[in-house]
Amino acid sequence: MKRRQPLHWSACLLATALVGGAQAAQPSQEAWGTFRQLFAADSPWNSRPVNPVLGDAQIPPSTYYPAVQEGIYSTGVFLARPTDGPVTVLGLPGKPGLWNPDAEQYQPSIAIPRWPADTLPAQGNDGHADIVDPESGIVHSFYQLKRIDGVWRARQYAWSSLNGRGWGDPAHYFQGARAAGVPSAGGLIRTHEVNDGEPSYRHALAMSLTFNGLSASPTYVYPATASDSDASTTNSGPIPMGTLLMLPASFDARSIANVHLRKIAETLKRHGAYVVDRNVGTPFVIYAEIGSGLSVHKPDGKWDNASARDLHRIREQLRPVVSTSGWLDGRGQRITTAPTFNLLSMRGAWQLTSGDKAGRFDTWHQALAFEAGSEPSTMVNEGRNMFGRLTWAAPQPGQVYQLTARNTGDARLRMVLRDCDKPDSPIDSQALQDGQRFRFTWPAKLCGTRLEATSGGKSPSSVGGELMPVSPDRRPARQD
């Protein structure tokens, strides 16, 4: 199962988003957040750094040459159409169900409302396949997807917003089948891009490193939200998951004879590649869509020594981005505001304390969903996995935060935090109806947390919330 950790330079990436350089916009031929051009224009995938400063870390050699791969260890991307019927995906035989990393638990199955008939998972061990559903605005991402005796089964399922960032956030930290918590379609060289006549791809690329390239501490950095579960004990390299690697501006891509590899090198100079997964024995792998036919060797599939030397030269010169003077989005426009993230997830070990209908965590709505009951039901979660899942986005003592209830059907949300230094004065939002807010200062030493979700009773309802940082110099106050 894939589970994966932030970047020493994450603060730099966030802060420098406020300044950009003057560069000409690149007109896009496709709409953003669509099957052919995944995610928002300002997604990290579709943005590029201005005046990047590169660090010293280098990808070390390993057993094999670096590779560009579109075969059995890559992924296919499949379009769900309105006429496609539903499919229920079960867990693999011998497993307690389908692992849902967002909920951090197994579930019996997942019902996908529109399933493309041509869905074909990669035949390698990872069994990647991503389904893009424009109707729901969701990218469904599967790990070890298989069709067994006519039944679709998978080891893991996660999802991402088609028009979102294409990366996890503190609340919804695992959004795809890659080790970094991203969809396997993120950064993929797509079939329709290979021969589009452009000198480079319009997005950052997806790259995996092997054990001696990946870092054991930290195991991941911004914008990644996860890494392999054994990364801290098996990795031995200098580069964390989520690192953006680039070639220096001085790299001579024009000397590369293979046109496909030359285009990749130009992309590595302009957008770079994010480290999103781990492989075995290959210094780096850049991924292309299965069926794209992309090859950086000879057209007949035979090995090309010149391309192999160029891949080795690329490996030697790739370096991590440690700072920038700003970022440009996919339209070539300056990104002038740093992203802000919801820190609160409704996942967790909820216990029914009153009423007759227990709620369940709904990953697609990021809420605790209740069926109609004869009376309101209250559930309590006293775990700590509802926030603070990411080291680069953990709540900070002394910082002012605002909790906003996002409920339906007359449901209510309540949060109680206990400060070790003030055991008799808990921070208590009281029960919040939809849209109500509570502002408070995060305790110096957190001793206990409690979320209460109360359903609407006789009608279906849901309970969710947003926990966002606000200006620290504003007085904490409840706002109704």
C-alpha positions as CSV (number, residue, x, y, z in Angstrom):
1,M,0.0,0.0,0.0
2,K,1.3,3.5,-0.8
3,R,1.5,6.1,1.9
4,R,4.0,8.7,2.0
5,Q,6.2,13.4,3.9
6,P,7.3,18.5,3.4
7,L,10.0,20.4,1.8
8,H,12.6,22.4,3.5
9,W,12.0,25.0,0.9
10,S,8.2,24.9,1.1
11,A,8.0,28.2,2.9
12,C,10.2,29.7,0.1
13,L,7.9,28.3,-2.6
14,L,4.8,29.8,-0.8
15,A,6.4,33.2,-0.1
16,T,7.9,33.7,-3.5
17,A,4.5,33.2,-5.2
18,L,3.9,36.8,-4.4
19,V,6.4,38.0,-7.0
20,G,6.7,37.2,-10.7
21,G,8.8,38.0,-13.7
22,A,7.6,39.5,-16.9
23,Q,7.4,36.8,-19.4
24,A,5.2,36.4,-22.5
25,A,2.0,34.3,-22.0
26,Q,1.8,31.0,-23.8
27,P,-1.7,30.7,-25.4
28,S,-3.4,27.5,-24.4
29,Q,-5.2,25.5,-27.0
30,E,-7.3,23.6,-24.4
31,A,-9.5,24.7,-21.6
32,W,-8.1,24.1,-18.1
33,G,-9.6,21.4,-15.9
34,T,-10.5,19.1,-18.8
35,F,-9.6,15.7,-20.0
36,R,-6.9,17.0,-22.3
37,Q,-5.5,19.6,-20.0
38,L,-5.8,18.4,-16.4
39,F,-6.1,20.7,-13.4
40,A,-6.4,24.5,-12.9
41,A,-4.1,27.0,-14.6
42,D,-2.4,27.8,-11.3
43,S,-1.9,24.2,-10.3
44,P,1.7,23.4,-9.5
45,W,1.6,21.1,-12.5
46,N,0.7,23.9,-14.8
47,S,2.8,26.7,-13.2
48,R,6.5,27.5,-13.9
49,P,9.1,29.2,-11.7
50,V,10.6,32.6,-12.5
51,N,14.4,32.8,-12.0
52,P,14.7,29.5,-10.2
53,V,17.7,29.0,-8.0
54,L,19.0,25.5,-8.1
55,G,20.5,23.6,-5.2
56,D,23.4,21.1,-5.1
57,A,21.7,17.8,-4.7
58,Q,22.2,15.4,-7.6
59,I,20.5,12.2,-8.7
60,P,23.0,9.4,-8.2
61,P,23.6,6.6,-10.8
62,S,22.0,3.2,-10.1
63,T,21.6,-0.1,-11.7
64,Y,20.1,1.0,-15.0
65,Y,20.1,4.1,-17.2
66,P,17.5,6.8,-16.7
67,A,14.4,6.2,-18.7
68,V,11.3,7.7,-20.3
69,Q,8.6,5.2,-19.9
70,E,5.2,4.7,-21.5
71,G,4.9,0.9,-20.9
72,I,3.5,-1.4,-18.3
73,Y,4.8,0.7,-15.3
74,S,3.2,4.0,-16.5
75,T,-0.5,4.7,-16.6
76,G,-3.5,5.1,-19.0
77,V,-5.9,8.0,-18.7
78,F,-9.6,7.2,-19.6
79,L,-12.5,9.6,-20.4
80,A,-15.8,8.8,-18.7
81,R,-18.7,9.9,-20.9
82,P,-22.2,10.7,-19.7
83,T,-23.5,7.5,-21.4
84,D,-21.0,5.3,-19.5
85,G,-22.6,3.0,-16.9
86,P,-21.6,2.6,-13.3
87,V,-19.1,0.0,-12.0
88,T,-18.5,-1.1,-8.4
89,V,-14.9,-1.8,-7.6
90,L,-14.1,-4.2,-4.8
91,G,-10.9,-4.9,-2.9
92,L,-8.4,-7.5,-3.9
93,P,-8.9,-11.1,-2.8
94,G,-7.6,-11.7,0.7
95,K,-7.8,-8.0,1.6
96,P,-10.5,-6.6,4.0
97,G,-11.6,-4.3,1.3
98,L,-10.4,-1.4,-0.8
99,W,-7.9,0.9,1.0
100,N,-9.1,4.5,1.1
101,P,-6.1,6.6,2.2
102,D,-8.2,9.7,2.6
103,A,-10.4,8.0,5.1
104,E,-7.4,6.0,6.4
105,Q,-9.4,2.8,6.4
106,Y,-10.6,0.0,4.2
107,Q,-14.0,0.2,2.7
108,P,-16.0,-2.7,1.2
109,S,-16.2,-1.1,-2.3
110,I,-16.4,2.1,-4.3
111,A,-19.2,2.8,-6.8
112,I,-17.9,4.8,-9.8
113,P,-20.9,6.3,-11.5
114,R,-19.4,6.4,-15.0
115,W,-16.9,3.7,-16.1
116,P,-15.3,3.9,-19.5
117,A,-15.5,0.6,-21.4
118,D,-11.9,1.0,-22.7
119,T,-10.4,1.2,-19.1
120,L,-7.3,-0.9,-19.1
121,P,-4.9,-0.8,-16.1
122,A,-1.2,-0.9,-16.5
123,Q,0.1,-4.4,-16.6
124,G,3.0,-3.8,-14.3
125,N,2.9,-4.3,-10.5
126,D,1.4,-0.9,-9.8
127,G,-1.6,-1.4,-12.0
128,H,-2.2,2.3,-12.4
129,A,-5.3,3.6,-14.2
130,D,-6.9,7.1,-13.9
131,I,-10.5,7.8,-15.0
132,V,-11.4,11.4,-15.8
133,D,-15.1,12.2,-15.2
134,P,-16.0,15.8,-16.4
135,E,-19.6,15.3,-15.2
136,S,-18.5,15.0,-11.6
137,G,-15.3,17.0,-12.0
138,I,-13.3,14.1,-10.5
139,V,-10.2,12.2,-11.5
140,H,-10.5,8.7,-10.1
141,S,-7.1,7.2,-9.4
142,F,-6.5,3.5,-8.8
143,Y,-3.6,1.4,-7.6
144,Q,-3.3,-2.3,-8.5
145,L,-6.5,-2.2,-10.5
146,K,-7.4,-5.6,-11.9
147,R,-10.3,-7.3,-13.6
148,I,-10.7,-10.8,-11.9
149,D,-13.4,-13.2,-13.1
150,G,-15.4,-10.3,-14.6
151,V,-15.2,-8.2,-11.4
152,W,-13.1,-5.0,-11.1
153,R,-10.9,-5.0,-8.0
154,A,-8.2,-2.7,-6.7
155,R,-5.9,-2.3,-3.7
156,Q,-6.3,1.4,-3.3
157,Y,-8.6,4.2,-4.5
158,A,-8.2,8.0,-4.3
159,W,-9.5,11.0,-6.1
160,S,-8.6,14.5,-7.1
161,S,-10.6,17.5,-8.4
162,L,-10.3,17.8,-12.2
163,N,-10.2,21.6,-11.9
164,G,-8.1,21.7,-8.7
165,R,-4.4,21.7,-7.9
166,G,-3.7,18.1,-8.7
167,W,-1.9,17.8,-5.4
168,G,-3.1,17.0,-1.9
169,D,-3.9,19.5,0.8
170,P,-3.9,19.2,4.6
171,A,-7.6,18.1,4.8
172,H,-7.6,15.8,1.7
173,Y,-4.0,14.8,1.8
174,F,-4.0,11.7,-0.4
175,Q,-5.5,12.4,-3.9
176,G,-4.1,9.7,-6.2
177,A,-2.2,6.5,-6.7
178,R,1.3,7.9,-6.7
179,A,3.5,7.7,-3.6
180,A,3.4,11.6,-3.3
181,G,-0.4,11.4,-3.0
182,V,-1.2,12.7,-6.5
183,P,-3.0,11.1,-9.4
184,S,-0.9,9.0,-11.7
185,A,-2.1,11.3,-14.6
186,G,-0.5,14.3,-12.9
187,G,2.5,15.5,-15.0
188,L,2.0,12.6,-17.4
189,I,3.2,13.2,-21.0
190,R,-0.2,12.7,-22.8
191,T,-0.7,11.0,-26.2
192,H,-2.1,14.2,-27.8
193,E,1.0,16.2,-26.6
194,V,3.7,14.1,-28.1
195,N,3.6,15.4,-31.6
196,D,1.8,18.7,-31.1
197,G,4.6,20.7,-32.7
198,E,5.5,22.6,-29.5
199,P,9.2,22.8,-28.4
200,S,8.3,21.8,-24.8
201,Y,5.3,20.5,-22.8
202,R,3.1,23.1,-21.1
203,H,3.3,21.5,-17.7
204,A,5.8,20.0,-15.2
205,L,6.6,16.3,-15.7
206,A,6.1,13.4,-13.4
207,M,9.3,11.6,-12.3
208,S,10.2,8.7,-10.0
209,L,13.6,8.1,-8.4
210,T,15.0,5.0,-6.9
211,F,16.1,4.3,-3.3
212,N,19.5,5.9,-3.4
213,G,18.1,9.1,-4.9
214,L,15.1,9.6,-2.5
215,S,15.6,11.1,1.0
216,A,14.9,9.3,4.3
217,S,14.5,12.6,6.2
218,P,12.4,14.5,5.3
219,T,10.7,11.9,3.2
220,Y,8.5,14.5,1.4
221,V,8.3,18.2,1.0
222,Y,5.7,20.7,-0.4
223,P,3.7,20.3,-2.5
224,A,3.8,16.5,-1.8
225,T,1.7,15.3,1.0
226,A,2.9,11.7,1.4
227,S,5.7,9.3,0.6
228,D,6.3,5.5,0.6
229,S,5.4,4.1,4.1
230,D,8.9,2.7,4.5
231,A,10.7,5.7,3.1
232,S,12.4,6.7,6.4
233,T,14.1,3.3,6.7
234,T,14.8,2.3,3.1
235,N,15.7,5.6,1.3
236,S,19.3,6.7,1.3
237,G,19.5,9.7,-1.1
238,P,19.3,13.5,-0.9
239,I,16.0,14.3,-2.7
240,P,12.6,14.2,-0.9
241,M,9.3,13.2,-2.6
242,G,7.7,16.4,-4.0
243,T,11.0,18.1,-5.0
244,L,10.9,20.1,-8.3
245,L,13.9,19.2,-10.3
246,M,15.1,21.3,-13.2
247,L,17.9,21.6,-15.7
248,P,19.9,24.8,-15.6
249,A,19.2,27.4,-18.3
250,S,22.7,26.8,-19.7
251,F,21.9,23.1,-20.6
252,D,22.3,22.6,-24.3
253,A,19.1,20.7,-25.3
254,R,19.6,21.5,-29.0
255,S,22.5,19.0,-29.2
256,I,20.1,16.2,-28.4
257,A,19.3,14.3,-31.6
258,N,16.2,12.5,-30.5
259,V,13.3,15.0,-30.9
260,H,11.3,13.5,-28.1
261,L,14.1,13.6,-25.6
262,R,15.0,17.1,-26.8
263,K,11.4,18.2,-26.0
264,I,11.6,16.7,-22.6
265,A,14.9,18.4,-21.9
266,E,13.4,21.8,-22.9
267,T,10.5,21.1,-20.5
268,L,12.9,20.3,-17.7
269,K,14.5,23.7,-18.3
270,R,11.2,25.6,-18.4
271,H,8.8,23.7,-16.0
272,G,10.9,20.9,-14.5
273,A,9.7,17.6,-13.1
274,Y,8.2,16.8,-9.7
275,V,9.3,13.7,-7.9
276,V,6.1,11.7,-7.3
277,D,7.0,8.0,-7.0
278,R,9.7,5.5,-6.4
279,N,11.1,2.8,-8.7
280,V,13.6,0.0,-8.3
281,G,17.1,0.5,-9.8
282,T,16.5,3.4,-12.3
283,P,18.1,6.8,-11.4
284,F,15.0,8.5,-12.8
285,V,11.9,7.6,-14.8
286,I,9.8,10.2,-16.6
287,Y,6.3,8.9,-17.4
288,A,4.3,9.1,-20.6
289,E,0.7,7.9,-21.2
290,I,0.4,4.2,-22.1
291,G,-0.3,4.0,-25.8
292,S,1.4,7.3,-26.7
293,G,4.2,5.5,-28.6
294,L,6.8,7.9,-27.1
295,S,10.3,6.5,-27.3
296,V,13.6,8.3,-26.7
297,H,15.4,5.5,-28.4
298,K,15.2,4.2,-32.0
299,P,11.9,4.1,-33.9
300,D,12.1,0.3,-34.1
301,G,12.4,0.1,-30.3
302,K,16.2,-0.7,-30.3
303,W,18.6,0.8,-27.8
304,D,20.1,4.2,-28.9
305,N,23.5,4.8,-27.3
306,A,23.3,8.5,-28.1
307,S,20.0,8.9,-26.2
308,A,21.4,6.9,-23.3
309,R,24.3,9.3,-23.1
310,D,21.9,12.2,-23.2
311,L,19.8,10.7,-20.5
312,H,22.9,10.3,-18.4
313,R,23.9,13.9,-19.0
314,I,20.4,15.1,-18.0
315,R,20.7,13.0,-14.8
316,E,24.1,14.7,-14.0
317,Q,22.7,18.2,-14.4
318,L,19.2,18.0,-12.9
319,R,19.0,19.9,-9.6
320,P,16.3,20.8,-7.0
321,V,14.7,24.2,-7.1
322,V,15.5,25.9,-3.8
323,S,14.0,29.4,-4.4
324,T,12.4,31.5,-7.1
325,S,11.5,35.1,-7.7
326,G,7.9,34.1,-8.5
327,W,5.6,31.8,-10.4
328,L,3.6,32.1,-13.7
329,D,0.5,30.1,-14.2
330,G,-0.4,28.2,-17.3
331,R,-1.7,31.3,-19.0
332,G,1.6,33.1,-18.4
333,Q,0.1,35.3,-15.7
334,R,1.8,36.1,-12.4
335,I,0.6,34.2,-9.4
336,T,0.1,37.0,-6.8
337,T,-1.3,35.2,-3.8
338,A,0.1,32.2,-1.9
339,P,-2.3,29.2,-1.6
340,T,-4.2,28.8,1.6
341,F,-5.5,25.4,2.7
342,N,-8.2,23.9,4.8
343,L,-6.6,22.1,7.8
344,L,-9.7,20.1,8.9
345,S,-10.7,16.7,7.7
346,M,-13.8,14.9,8.8
347,R,-12.0,11.5,8.7
348,G,-11.5,9.6,11.9
349,A,-12.8,7.1,14.4
350,W,-16.3,8.5,14.9
351,Q,-18.5,7.1,17.7
352,L,-22.2,7.4,17.9
353,T,-23.2,8.9,21.3
354,S,-26.9,9.6,20.7
355,G,-29.6,9.0,18.1
356,D,-30.3,6.1,15.8
357,K,-28.3,6.8,12.6
358,A,-24.5,6.8,12.5
359,G,-22.9,8.9,9.9
360,R,-20.1,7.9,7.5
361,F,-17.2,9.8,6.1
362,D,-18.0,10.8,2.5
363,T,-14.6,11.3,0.7
364,W,-16.2,13.0,-2.4
365,H,-17.9,15.6,-0.3
366,Q,-15.3,15.7,2.5
367,A,-18.1,15.5,5.1
368,L,-19.7,13.2,7.6
369,A,-23.0,12.1,5.9
370,F,-26.1,11.1,7.7
371,E,-29.2,9.3,6.5
372,A,-32.6,10.4,7.7
373,G,-33.5,9.2,11.2
374,S,-36.3,9.5,13.7
375,E,-34.2,12.0,15.7
376,P,-30.9,13.9,15.5
377,S,-27.8,11.7,15.9
378,T,-24.6,12.9,17.5
379,M,-21.2,11.4,16.7
380,V,-17.9,12.2,18.5
381,N,-14.3,12.0,17.2
382,E,-11.6,12.4,19.8
383,G,-8.7,11.4,17.6
384,R,-6.0,13.8,16.1
385,N,-6.0,12.7,12.5
386,M,-8.6,15.3,11.6
387,F,-5.8,17.9,11.3
388,G,-2.1,18.2,11.5
389,R,-1.5,15.3,9.1
390,L,1.2,17.3,7.2
391,T,4.3,18.6,8.7
392,W,4.4,21.6,6.3
393,A,0.8,22.6,7.3
394,A,0.4,21.7,10.9
395,P,-1.5,24.2,13.1
396,Q,0.9,26.6,14.8
397,P,0.6,27.6,18.5
398,G,-0.3,31.3,18.8
399,Q,-1.7,31.5,15.3
400,V,-5.2,32.7,14.9
401,Y,-7.6,30.3,13.0
402,Q,-11.2,30.4,11.9
403,L,-13.5,27.4,11.9
404,T,-16.4,27.6,9.5
405,A,-19.2,25.0,9.5
406,R,-20.1,23.6,6.1
407,N,-23.3,21.6,6.9
408,T,-26.5,20.6,5.1
409,G,-29.9,19.7,6.4
410,D,-29.8,21.6,9.7
411,A,-26.8,19.6,10.9
412,R,-24.3,21.2,13.4
413,L,-20.5,21.1,14.0
414,R,-18.7,21.6,17.3
415,M,-15.0,21.6,18.0
416,V,-13.4,21.6,21.5
417,L,-9.6,21.9,22.0
418,R,-7.9,21.5,25.4
419,D,-4.7,23.4,26.3
420,C,-2.4,21.6,28.6
421,D,-1.5,24.9,30.3
422,K,-5.2,25.8,30.8
423,P,-7.0,22.5,31.5
424,D,-10.1,24.3,32.9
425,S,-10.5,26.6,30.0
426,P,-11.2,24.6,26.8
427,I,-11.5,26.3,23.5
428,D,-15.1,25.6,22.5
429,S,-16.8,26.6,19.3
430,Q,-20.2,25.5,20.6
431,A,-22.6,24.0,18.0
432,L,-22.2,25.8,14.7
433,Q,-24.9,25.8,12.0
434,D,-24.0,26.0,8.3
435,G,-21.9,29.1,7.6
436,Q,-21.3,30.1,11.2
437,R,-17.7,30.8,12.2
438,F,-15.6,30.6,15.3
439,R,-12.2,32.4,15.6
440,F,-9.6,31.4,18.1
441,T,-5.9,31.2,18.9
442,W,-4.3,27.8,18.7
443,P,-3.2,26.6,22.1
444,A,0.4,26.6,23.2
445,K,0.3,22.9,24.0
446,L,-2.6,20.8,22.7
447,C,-3.7,18.1,25.1
448,G,-7.0,17.0,23.6
449,T,-9.3,17.4,20.7
450,R,-13.0,16.7,20.2
451,L,-15.2,17.1,17.2
452,E,-19.0,16.7,17.5
453,A,-21.2,16.2,14.5
454,T,-25.0,16.3,15.0
455,S,-27.3,15.3,12.2
456,G,-30.4,17.1,11.0
457,G,-32.6,14.3,12.2
458,K,-35.6,13.5,10.0
459,S,-33.9,14.5,6.7
460,P,-30.6,13.5,5.2
461,S,-27.8,15.8,6.3
462,S,-24.0,16.2,6.4
463,V,-21.4,17.9,8.6
464,G,-18.2,19.4,7.4
465,G,-15.9,22.3,8.2
466,E,-13.0,24.5,7.2
467,L,-10.2,25.4,9.5
468,M,-8.2,28.3,8.0
469,P,-5.4,30.5,9.3
470,V,-6.3,34.2,9.6
471,S,-4.3,37.3,10.4
472,P,-2.7,36.7,13.8
473,D,-3.2,40.3,15.0
474,R,-7.0,40.0,14.9
475,R,-8.7,39.3,18.2
476,P,-10.3,35.9,18.5
477,A,-14.0,36.2,18.5
478,R,-17.0,34.2,17.6
479,Q,-18.9,35.4,14.6
480,D,-22.4,34.3,13.9
